[in-house]
Amino acid sequence: MKLLECPVNGIRPMSEFTYGGEYRNMPNPDTCSDSEWAAYVHYRNGAPGLKKEWWYHTPSGTWFIAERNTMTDKVNRTYLLGQEEAK
């Protein structure tokens, strides 16, 4: 059984989670150019490697970030947004 660690609820079965896409820093919509906004909305980096991804723990309603290597599928760590500091 594949497991993933929710930063709030601990290690849980993968069936309790939903992938939410790659995490990317959003440009300020009030100050960025149209081309910067369009790049944020439409362009993705599909290259394999270490990615920050949004994940959702369905039973608790918790959104969090997982740092995952997409080549090996190994999750290095998970944390709530705003708690990026390495432990």
QUIDAVEN-V380129 format. One record per residue. N is the residue number from 1. NEAR is the number of other C-alpha atoms within 12 Angstrom. Layout:
[[N & NEAR] [N & NEAR]]
//
This chain:
[[1 & 9] [2 & 14] [3 & 17] [4 & 33] [5 & 30] [6 & 32] [7 & 24] [8 & 21] [9 & 23] [10 & 18] [11 & 19] [12 & 21] [13 & 18] [14 & 20] [15 & 17] [16 & 24] [17 & 27] [18 & 23] [19 & 22] [20 & 19] [21 & 21] [22 & 29] [23 & 24] [24 & 20] [25 & 15] [26 & 16] [27 & 17] [28 & 12] [29 & 15] [30 & 10] [31 & 11] [32 & 14] [33 & 13] [34 & 15] [35 & 14] [36 & 18] [37 & 18] [38 & 15] [39 & 17] [40 & 21] [41 & 17] [42 & 12] [43 & 13] [44 & 15] [45 & 17] [46 & 12] [47 & 11] [48 & 15] [49 & 19] [50 & 22] [51 & 28] [52 & 30] [53 & 30] [54 & 26] [55 & 33] [56 & 31] [57 & 32] [58 & 20] [59 & 17] [60 & 16] [61 & 15] [62 & 25] [63 & 28] [64 & 35] [65 & 35] [66 & 37] [67 & 29] [68 & 28] [69 & 19] [70 & 20] [71 & 13] [72 & 12] [73 & 17] [74 & 19] [75 & 25] [76 & 22] [77 & 27] [78 & 35] [79 & 31] [80 & 26] [81 & 22] [82 & 11] [83 & 14] [84 & 16] [85 & 10] [86 & 11] [87 & 8]]
//
